[in-house]
């Protein structure tokens, strides 16, 4: 349930927290104790998901929503509706299994072309290009490369296309988009999705092509190269055919 039911699990947890909070108030408990009871319900729901980020979302959802809806915060209904619509546009449901929108630092990939000793005229895909920060970092590292990006959110893909007019941006699912035509695929995902990424890379990338991951390594896979970038982020480079430790 934790994998296939997200983000439904989060909404169910928040609803349960609010229900417990209301029941506690009806039983005559003070505001502090009723809030504690609602928060405790969120803690119980944490056992249904395995990742730290999702657990934090579940636990913090109720107290933060309580704070925002308290009398001190006079937020009209239309503002909540606008935020909800923007959240859906930026982060459609199918993208919840992937990484949130994490921007790539501009100099995160600096020196990568020299380290790999590859020509500048080759094709690179930013799989999950978001706002375009990864493409900007790739252009800084590979100024002569043909850059393309794929992003599932139409709003983010539109913003990315505006920010990166020198790249080809397409709206689509990174897991359904073909990788075979590229010499390099760049990812900034989560640790939980890296096994899926390497499975797709093994099936589609030709020998000699690179899979580049910012921050997160693939467990059990021998990297071709890994180093700390000028931004402080760790860069992991894998080359097809991939070798397991």
C-alpha positions, -999 to +999 in steps of 0.1 A: +000+000+000+028+024+008+042+022-027+011+021-049-012+040-026+009+072-023-002+100-021-036+085-010-020+072+021-009+108+031-045+121+026-059+092+046-034+099+074-041+136+076-079+129+076-075+105+104-054+130+124-081+156+120-108+131+130-089+122+162-083+158+169-120+166+167-130+135+188-106+146+214-121+181+215-156+166+218-144+145+248-134+177+265-097+176+261-078+208+259-065+222+226-029+211+233-039+175+241-062+173+211-034+185+189-011+160+205-036+132+199-040+142+162-002+142+158+001+109+175-022+094+149+001+106+122+030+089+139+011+056+139+005+059+101+043+062+096+046+025+099+028+021+066+055+038+046+093+031+044+109+063+033+120+091+057+106+119+035+071+103+033+071+097+071+079+134+076+051+144+052+026+123+072+037+134+106+040+171+098+009+173+077-016+177+105+003+201+128+012+224+098-023+223+085-037+231+120-013+261+122-023+274+088-060+271+095-059+286+129-076+319+136-043+337+134-040+329+097-069+344+077-064+324+045-094+325+022-108+294+005-098+305-029-061+307-018-062+271-006-078+260-039-051+279-059-024+262-039-040+228-045-043+233-082-007+245-085+005+215-065-013+192-090+000+210-120+036+210-107+035+175-093+010+152-110+000+120-093+023+097-115+053+118-104+048+110-067+068+078-071+098+097-083+118+125-067+104+158-056+116+189-075+152+192-064+171+218-084+206+209-096+233+234-086+247+253-115+283+240-111+273+205-099+287+188-130+317+211-137+347+191-149+327+161-159+335+163-196+372+166-189+371+137-164+353+114-189+375+125-218+345+125-242+337+149-271+314+178-266+292+169-296+270+141-282+234+138-270+224+141-234+190+135-217+180+151-185+154+126-173+130+146-151+143+181-160+119+200-137+125+237-138+156+233-160+184+236-135+198+202-145+200+213-181+216+245-172+243+226-152+247+202-182+252+231-206+278+245-183+296+212-182+290+202-219+287+235-239+287+217-273+263+188-264+228+184-278+207+186-247+172+173-243+149+171-213+118+151-204+094+161-176+060+147-167+045+180-154+033+201-182+037+233-161+073+224-153+081+214-188+067+247-200+088+267-175+119+246-184+114+252-222+112+290-214+144+289-193+163+266-217+154+276-252+187+260-265+174+225-253+147+203-267+120+198-240+093+172-241+065+164-217+065+127-208+072+100-183+109+093-178+103+056-174+083+053-206+106+076-227+133+058-247+170+062-236+187+043-264+194+073-286+214+091-260+251+090-251+244+101-216+213+102-193+214+125-163+193+118-132+187+135-098+163+110-083+158+093-049+177+063-036+145+042-038+142+049-076+178+042-085+174+004-090+146+011-114+168+036-133+197+012-136+173-015-148+161+008-176+196+019-184+208-018-187+180-025-211+183+005-233+217+023-232+242+012-258+277+001-247+298+031-239+269+053-229+268+069-195+243+071-166+250+101-144+234+104-110+237+134-087+241+126-050+228+090-050+247+058-059+233+026-072+238-001-045+259-030-057+269-013-090+306-005-098+308+032-107+330+042-136+337+075-118+326+093-087+337+126-073+327+156-052+316+184-075+324+221-068+289+225-054+297+199-027+273+173-043+285+138-050+284+128-087+282+091-096+289+080-132+281+045-146+291+033-180+273+006-200+278-023-199+274-020-162+294-040-137+281-053-104+303-055-073 
